[in-house]
Amino acid sequence: DGLSAIDTQPPDCIVTDLLMPDGDGFQVLKHLNEAGKKIPTVVLTADFQQETIDLCKQLGAFEVIQKERVKFTLGDILARALGGKP
């Protein structure tokens, strides 16, 4: 449903988990690339592997946040993603 919504009513910014019950954040990033959409996307993950973070960035993630740090960084990252100052 989320991917359909992106196509019909593109948001200003997307915050997605990397692993979800019916898909994953990689699918979201790939969908944005295939559709040519440049929507800042913040990926949340419990995965600490640098390879995972690098792949998200290669697919166009604006930022990748490890879940244990979310409460300290999400507000600043969203401000930057939306063109504001941190």
N, C-alpha and C positions, 0 to 999 in steps of 0.2 A: 504494500500500500504506500509505503514511504517513497519508493522510487517513482510511482505514478504521480504522487503529489509534487515531487520535484519537477516533473515535466509540465504539469498543469498550473501549478502555483509556486514557482521557484522562490525559496526563502532567501533571505539576505545572508544567512549563515547556517551551517549544519553542524550539529554535535552528534556523533554516532559512537556507539560502542564497537569495538573490533569484533567481538563474538556475540551473536544474538541467536535466539532460537530458530528463526526462519531465514537466516542469511548472515552476512558479516559486513564489516566496514570496508573490506576490500571490494565487495560487490558495489557498494555505494560509490566508492572512488572510481572504479572502472566505468560505472554507468555515467558518471559526470563527464569522464574523459570521452566516452563514445558519443555522448550527446553534445559535446563541445561547450559544456556549461562551466563557467568559472566562478563557482560558489565556494567561498572559504569554508573548509571542512576541518573540524577538530575531531580527532579520533581519540577515544578513551580506551585504555587497555590495561590489563593486569600483567601483560607480557613484558618482560624486561630485556628481551633479546634485541640487540642492536640491529640484527637482520630484519626483524619485524618493523622496527621504527623506520629503518632505511627504505623498506618496501612501501610503507605508507607514504613517505615523503616522495618517492619516485612516482607514485600514483597520483600525487598532487595534494596530499594532506597539507593544510596550512600549519597544523601543529599536531603532535602526538603527545598525549598526557598519560602518564602512568597513574592509575586510579588512586594510589595512596597520596598523590600530590594534588588532586583535583581541587580541594577546597582552598588551596593556597594560590593556584594559578589560573583557574578557569576564567574568572572575571577579567583579569588583565589580558589574557589571550583573546577573549571575545571582543574586547575593546579594540585590540589591534586588528583583528579579522574584519571588523566593521569600519575600519579606517580611523579609529580614534587613537588617542595616546594611552599607553599603559599606565 
